[in-house]
Amino acid sequence: MRWFWGFIGILLAGAWGGCNPFAPALEDMDVWSALAGDPRTVDGFFKRFQYAYEVRDISLYETLLDSSFVFIYYDFNAQIERQWGFAQELRVTRRLFDESSLIRLQWNQRIAQDVIPEQTKARVVRSFSLTVALQNGEVFRGDGNVNFLLARPDTLSPWRLLRWRDESTF
């Protein structure tokens, strides 16, 4: 019985000291990647993109964009293709994040995915569903496709969004 109380004493001392012998060491875990995705993988990039949108975090979103980023969309009213770059993308997205009270982004099926052999560029076409609730009470829902060109300097680096061609119709 003495060994039992000795064992309990060791466990309690460890718990009071802030040590949990059953929990993994902090250096063994990448909590951020588990929560928001690891952008060194294509799936992790999409998870982090979704997370940045849903928590409306412009600083996290900015880390996903390449400095030479281009957004391309079709202007149905003018019947022409338009585009903007990195700085305007951040302004537009910041305004969206600031004026919304809720954003829900659901990535759906992957329509195409091509990764070049060196693993430094990837083209991913994916469908999505988006719900945006503005602070004034208006709610917008839409579905569409994104055509992303991702790039990175090497396989150890995170993917960054180089080009976003919006293929939605709303």
N, C-alpha and C positions, 0 to 999 in steps of 0.2 A: 504494500500500500504506500510505503514511503516513496518508491520510484514514481508512482502515479502522481503524487502531489509535487514531486520534483519536476516532472514533465509539464504539469499544468503551470507551475511557476515559470518555467522557461517560456512557454507559450504566452503567458500574460506579460512577461517582461518584454518579449518581442513585440507584442501588440501595443503596449504602452510606449515603446520606443519608436513607434511608427513603422515597424517592420511587419510585413505579412509574409510568412514563409511559403504560402500557397500562391501568391501573386507573382507574375513575371516581373523581372527587373525592368525599370523604366527604359534602360538603354536597349532592351530586347524588343520594345514596342515602338511603332511609329503611330501614335494616337491620331495625328492629323491625317495620315493616309487612310487609316481605318475609317475615320469619320467622313472625310471629304474626298477620298480617292487619291491614288498615286498617279500624278500626271506623266510619269515615265512609261505608263501603259496607255494604250488607246482607250480602253474601258475606264481606267482611272481618270483620264483627261475628261471624258464625258461626265463621269460622276462629280468631279470637281466643278465643272462648268455648271451642272445642275445645282450643286450646293451653293455656288456663288450667286446664282440667280435667286434661289429660294430664300437665302438669308439676306439677299440684297446687299452684298459686300463688294463695293467697287474696287477696293484694294486687292482683294482675292481675285476678282475677275480680271483685273489688269495684268496679273502675273500669268494669265493664260494666253495673252495676246503677244504676238511677235511685234517688234517695233515697226516693221514694214507692213503691218496688217492692212487688208483691204476688205471692206464689206460691199457686196454687189447685190443689187435688187432691181426688179423690173417695176418701173413706175407705170401703172396701168392707165392713169389719167393722161399722161403725156405720150404714152406708147413708146417709151425708150428705156434703155438700161441706164441706171445711175450707180454711182459708187461713192464711198468716202473712206478715209483713212483712220489711222490709230487715234489721233486726238479727237476727231469728231465722234468716233465710236464711243470713246470714254465719256464725252459730254452727253450723248444721247442716252447711253446706258445709265449714267449717274442720274439723269432726269427721270428715267423710268423707275429706278430704284427709289428715289426720293419721293416720287408722287404716288407710289403704290403702297398699299397696306398688306398685300399678299401676292406672291407669285408662286405658281405651281407649274413646274416644267416636267413633263414625262417624256423620256426618250422611248420610242417604240422600236419597230423593226429596223434592222440594218439592211438597207437596200443594196449597197455596194461598199466594199472596203478593199483598197489596194495599198499595200505597203511595199515600197521599192526595196530591193534586196539589201541595200546597205542600212535599212531601217532608219533613214534620216528624213524621209517624207512619207506621208500617208494621205490618201484621199478617202474620205468617209462620207457616204450619203446616207442619211438617217432620217426617219420620220419622227415627228414630235407632236405633242399636244401641249398647249400653253393656256393657262388661265391667269389673267392679271386683274386684280381688284384694286381700283384706284381709291385714294383717300376720300374722294368726293362721292363714293358709293357706286360708281359705274364699274361694271365687270365685263371684261372682254375675254372671249374664248376663241381659240383657233387651232387649226392643225396644218401641218405642212411638212416640207422636207428642208433639211439643211444639206449643203454640199460643202464640206470642210476640207481644206488643204492644211494639214498639220506638218510642222517641220521641227527639227532639232539638230544640233551640231553633231551629236554622237548618241549611242544607245544608252548611255548613263544619264543623259540630260532629259528634263521633262519636255513633253510635246508642247508646242506653242501654235496658236492659231494664226496661220499666215494669210489665208483667204477664206471668207465666208460668202458663199453664193446662196442667197435666200431663194428657195424654190417654192415658197408658199404662195397662195393666191389671195391672201387677205390683207 
